[in-house]
């Protein structure tokens, strides 16, 4: 019995590992947390509908290539001429909760930057059908992009993909795809996203750091290998990085940025500084940049998107936006400028 404790520790690790493997999808894809409602209609006030923020919107159910119906909100600028000229942002949310729980952020893009928005809700989340998976979430994003590329009133050459946390992984996968529809992506914005599920597994569950990654990889149903995919994204990329991010950590975002833009300290062939930007936020955590540093946040996004337009000007420059003009979008009935 001298070494009985060793076997007990070993058995504990085996059981804990088996539990994590079995529950991994529920750990990664959390449609509702701590008793919060899954559906937007059951959310708290100001989290149920864009209409609560006085944003004109259309509620959509898009069918994916594998015949899953996913729920979306399409918010378009009320001025029809402006609607046809400004960029449209495909918004991809994080791994926890529904799209209504980030309505404050969507309203900021809509009012401060005057973009059109398609906010997409992954399969298994909110009012969407199906069960989440890595392949499935990418198909959801493809359906959203195809919808925007075929919309008769929106500029299909000014589509920007925005993703926060897990949404950033979906945005990277979409941007790296070779599907013909991705030619309409003018830029990708990644906010506090991780290198891979393997990297996050070791960060969230410290004992997993004792296992070689090569041993863990075959057990993961979702890989989200962003470190390898980011180098295949052809569109310009903006990285929004919180230095106080306690979930992902700023180190992973720095590594993604370098992988996307540099090799051995030199810019990748075909990349220029304007095509690959990283902005750091020093007061915000993992998912609250738009709350903690709104002026810097919306200005960074606006300047990046305006650099993507054909004339280098775009709606952002035409609005002559400055930091003093960024406002909280609470129940605004129109532009905040």
Residue pairs with C-beta under 8 A, 6 or more apart in sequence:
13 207
13 210
16 207
17 208
17 211
20 27
20 201
20 205
20 208
21 219
24 219
24 220
24 221
24 222
25 131
25 132
25 133
25 221
25 222
28 95
28 166
28 197
28 222
29 95
29 122
29 124
29 125
29 132
30 95
30 96
30 97
31 38
31 97
31 98
31 124
31 125
31 126
31 132
32 38
32 97
32 98
33 96
33 97
36 97
36 101
37 43
37 98
38 98
38 125
38 126
39 98
39 126
39 127
40 47
40 48
40 49
40 71
40 98
40 99
40 100
40 126
40 127
41 48
41 127
42 48
43 98
43 100
43 101
45 52
46 52
46 53
46 103
46 104
46 330
47 100
47 101
47 103
48 100
49 57
49 73
49 100
50 56
50 57
50 73
50 75
50 103
50 106
50 107
51 57
52 103
52 331
53 103
53 106
53 107
53 110
53 329
53 330
53 331
53 332
54 331
54 332
54 333
55 75
55 106
55 107
55 110
55 111
56 75
56 76
56 78
57 73
57 74
57 75
57 76
58 73
58 74
58 76
59 71
59 72
59 73
60 71
60 72
60 73
60 74
60 147
61 69
61 70
61 71
61 72
61 127
62 69
62 70
62 72
62 120
62 143
62 144
62 147
63 69
63 70
63 143
64 70
64 123
64 136
64 139
64 140
64 142
64 143
65 139
65 142
65 143
66 136
66 139
68 123
68 128
68 129
68 130
68 136
68 139
68 140
69 128
69 129
69 130
70 120
70 121
70 122
70 123
70 128
70 129
70 130
70 140
70 143
70 144
71 99
71 121
71 126
71 127
71 128
72 118
72 119
72 120
72 121
72 144
72 147
73 99
73 106
73 117
73 118
73 119
74 116
74 117
74 118
74 119
75 106
75 110
75 116
75 117
75 118
75 119
76 83
76 116
76 153
76 154
77 83
77 86
77 110
77 114
77 115
77 116
78 334
80 153
82 114
82 315
83 116
83 153
83 154
84 153
84 154
84 155
85 155
85 315
86 114
86 115
86 116
86 155
86 158
86 314
86 315
87 115
87 116
87 155
87 158
87 159
87 160
87 186
87 305
87 308
87 309
87 314
87 315
88 115
88 116
88 117
88 118
88 148
88 151
88 154
88 155
88 158
88 159
88 160
89 109
89 115
89 116
89 117
89 118
89 159
89 160
89 161
89 162
90 118
90 120
90 141
90 144
90 145
90 148
90 159
90 160
90 161
90 162
91 99
91 106
91 109
91 117
91 118
91 119
91 120
91 162
91 163
91 167
92 120
92 141
92 161
92 162
92 163
92 164
92 166
92 167
92 168
92 170
92 171
93 99
93 102
93 119
93 120
93 121
93 122
93 125
93 164
93 166
93 167
94 102
94 164
94 165
94 166
94 167
94 287
95 165
95 166
97 125
98 121
98 125
98 126
99 106
99 119
99 120
99 121
99 125
99 126
100 126
102 164
104 290
104 291
104 329
105 290
106 117
106 119
107 329
107 330
107 332
108 290
108 294
108 297
108 298
108 329
109 115
109 117
109 162
109 298
109 301
110 117
110 329
111 327
111 329
111 332
111 334
111 335
111 336
112 294
112 298
112 302
112 321
112 325
112 326
112 327
112 329
112 336
113 298
113 301
113 302
113 305
113 315
113 316
113 321
114 315
114 319
114 335
115 160
115 305
115 315
116 154
118 144
118 147
118 148
120 140
120 141
120 143
120 144
121 127
121 128
122 128
122 132
122 136
122 137
122 140
122 170
123 129
123 130
123 131
123 132
123 133
123 136
123 137
123 140
124 130
124 131
124 132
124 136
125 132
128 140
130 136
133 221
133 222
134 173
134 221
134 222
134 223
134 224
137 166
137 170
138 170
138 173
138 174
138 177
140 170
141 161
141 170
141 171
141 173
141 174
142 174
142 177
142 179
142 181
145 159
145 161
145 174
145 181
145 182
145 184
145 185
146 181
148 154
148 156
148 159
148 184
149 156
149 159
149 181
149 184
150 156
156 184
157 184
157 186
158 186
158 308
158 309
159 184
159 185
159 186
160 185
160 186
160 187
160 188
160 189
160 305
160 308
161 171
161 174
161 175
161 185
161 187
161 188
161 189
161 235
162 171
162 189
162 191
162 301
163 169
163 170
163 171
163 172
163 188
163 189
163 190
163 191
163 193
164 191
164 192
164 193
164 287
165 191
165 192
165 193
165 194
165 247
165 248
165 286
165 287
166 193
166 224
167 191
167 193
168 190
168 191
168 192
168 193
168 226
169 193
169 194
169 224
169 226
171 188
171 189
171 190
171 193
172 188
172 190
172 193
172 226
172 229
172 230
172 233
173 224
173 226
173 229
174 182
174 185
175 182
175 185
175 188
175 232
175 233
175 234
175 235
175 237
176 229
176 230
176 232
176 233
182 234
185 235
186 235
186 236
186 308
187 235
187 236
187 237
187 238
187 304
187 305
187 308
188 233
188 235
188 236
188 237
188 238
189 237
189 238
189 240
189 301
189 304
190 237
190 238
190 239
190 240
190 253
190 256
191 240
191 289
192 240
192 241
192 242
192 245
192 247
192 248
192 253
192 286
192 287
192 289
193 226
193 248
193 252
193 253
193 256
194 200
194 224
194 226
194 248
194 252
195 226
195 227
195 252
195 255
195 256
196 223
196 224
196 225
196 226
196 227
197 220
197 222
197 223
197 224
198 213
198 216
198 217
198 220
198 223
199 227
199 252
200 248
201 208
201 216
201 220
202 208
202 209
202 213
203 248
203 249
208 216
217 223
226 256
227 255
227 256
227 259
230 237
230 256
230 259
230 260
231 259
231 260
231 268
233 260
236 274
236 275
236 276
236 277
236 304
236 307
236 308
237 260
237 261
237 275
237 276
237 277
238 277
238 278
238 279
238 300
238 301
238 304
239 253
239 256
239 257
239 260
239 277
239 278
239 279
240 279
240 281
240 289
240 297
240 300
240 301
241 250
241 253
241 254
241 257
241 278
241 279
241 280
241 281
242 250
242 280
242 281
242 284
242 285
242 286
242 289
243 250
243 280
243 281
243 282
244 282
244 283
244 284
244 285
245 253
245 284
245 285
245 286
246 285
246 286
247 285
247 286
247 287
248 286
250 280
253 278
254 278
257 276
257 278
260 268
260 276
261 267
261 268
261 271
261 275
261 276
262 268
267 273
267 276
274 307
277 304
279 296
279 300
281 289
281 292
281 293
281 296
281 297
282 293
283 292
283 293
284 291
284 292
284 293
285 292
289 297
290 297
290 298
294 326
294 328
295 323
295 326
296 323
298 326
299 321
299 323
299 326
302 316
302 321
303 316
305 314
305 316
306 312
306 313
306 314
306 315
306 316
306 317
308 314
309 315
319 337
321 337
325 336
325 337
326 336
327 336
329 336
